[in-house]
Amino acid sequence: MAGTKIQAPEGAVTVLDKGFVKLVDFMGGDMRAVESARVSFGSVSKGEERDRKLLEYLLEHGHFSPFEHSVFQFHVKCPIFVVRQWMRHRIASYNEISARYTEVHDEFYIPEEFRAQDTINRQGSVEGKLDDARLTEEYSAAIEASYSAYQALLKAGVAREMARGVLPVSQYTQFYWTVNARSLLNFLDLRMDKHAQLEIRRYAEAIAEIFRAKMPWTWAAHRRLNAK
Ligand SMILES: Cc1cc2nc3c(=O)[nH]c(=O)nc-3n(C[C@H](O)[C@H](O)[C@H](O)COP(=O)(O)OP(=O)(O)OC[C@H]3O[C@@H](n4cnc5c(N)ncnc54)[C@H](O)[C@@H]3O)c2cc1C
């Protein structure tokens, strides 16, 4: 086994079998969006009821820029195939651990159960009565074989940047993600949707809880509008 595995930091929310999401920093909040929207009129809070109505009005009418003044910074650990979907969200900042610089740990996502291929939505999966015990054995054996090849290549002097080529996309990676509330709502809409892959959905659900705790009025208004 390579190096020391990075444990979930204090306050992190566990996601999947070995992943996590941790809010590292946060700036802003519901009132920041209210104040940003009202700065054009030179006024700030007008009491909870009117402030909440303003937030709903802004979201309903596409006046999203006041939400850009609230910023979340997360530390995330997730499988490579999840991060590939995540990083398609361009309106955010990313810094990821480098497998050129550090040796990859033997940490890979092992699903609790296997879903079957959806034949209608060709991108999706459905619950299926599959032989989970046998499939887990096969899946894990493939991972073990590739990790052992990785170590053999390193031992033979191959550079980390080349040896990693034998590792599967279930390998866990880590990154810092800084994203404003507007972009985060877009991410949550897309990645909590039932069409998103279940694994990234689990991360989106964990992040939605953090959003709800930090910007409860905005979250409630957003949910209400989505439910219409
Ligand atoms: C269920 C699902 C399936 C998907 N399947 C595929 C797939 O098969 N193949 C694939 O390649 N991708 C796929 N994607 C990724 C998807 O196409 C988006 O790239 C991803 O969801 C990021 O969304 P976004 O562009 O809204 O986010 P961001 O990149 O964060 O952008 C936020 C918003 O900024 C604006 N914006 C950002 N960049 C530009 C730009 N260059 N020009 C104009 N406006 C911009 C847009 O309004 C955009 O909505 C899938 C996504 C989901 C949720």
The ligand as a Gaussian input file, in Angstrom:
#p B3LYP/6-31G(d) Opt

LIG

0 1
 C      -27.262000      14.310000     -16.841000
 C      -26.119000      14.934000     -17.593000
 C      -25.604000      14.299000     -18.701000
 C      -24.540000      14.866000     -19.411000
 N      -24.024000      14.211000     -20.486000
 C      -22.993000      14.737000     -21.169000
 C      -22.411000      14.045000     -22.296000
 O      -22.848000      12.964000     -22.669000
 N      -21.354000      14.612000     -22.914000
 C      -20.847000      15.820000     -22.536000
 O      -19.899000      16.292000     -23.146000
 N      -21.355000      16.487000     -21.473000
 C      -22.402000      15.983000     -20.784000
 N      -22.896000      16.654000     -19.702000
 C      -22.261000      17.906000     -19.266000
 C      -23.114000      19.129000     -19.656000
 O      -23.226000      19.251000     -21.050000
 C      -22.489000      20.412000     -19.073000
 O      -21.198000      20.579000     -19.614000
 C      -22.349000      20.358000     -17.571000
 O      -23.545000      19.901000     -16.991000
 C      -22.013000      21.748000     -17.034000
 O      -23.156000      22.561000     -17.126000
 P      -23.067000      24.112000     -17.430000
 O      -22.415000      24.360000     -18.741000
 O      -24.445000      24.676000     -17.237000
 O      -22.130000      24.614000     -16.213000
 P      -20.953000      25.699000     -16.225000
 O      -19.871000      25.280000     -17.139000
 O      -20.613000      25.940000     -14.792000
 O      -21.614000      26.966000     -16.860000
 C      -22.649000      27.664000     -16.154000
 C      -23.391000      28.515000     -17.165000
 O      -22.512000      29.501000     -17.693000
 C      -22.791000      29.686000     -19.068000
 N      -21.615000      29.313000     -19.842000
 C      -20.493000      28.680000     -19.382000
 N      -19.610000      28.526000     -20.366000
 C      -20.168000      29.046000     -21.460000
 C      -19.759000      29.153000     -22.807000
 N      -18.595000      28.694000     -23.236000
 N      -20.583000      29.767000     -23.668000
 C      -21.780000      30.232000     -23.294000
 N      -22.252000      30.159000     -22.027000
 C      -21.451000      29.566000     -21.131000
 C      -23.998000      28.834000     -19.399000
 O      -25.177000      29.585000     -19.195000
 C      -23.927000      27.740000     -18.366000
 O      -25.173000      27.122000     -18.083000
 C      -23.974000      16.099000     -19.000000
 C      -24.516000      16.737000     -17.869000
 C      -25.569000      16.186000     -17.176000
 C      -26.109000      16.895000     -15.959000

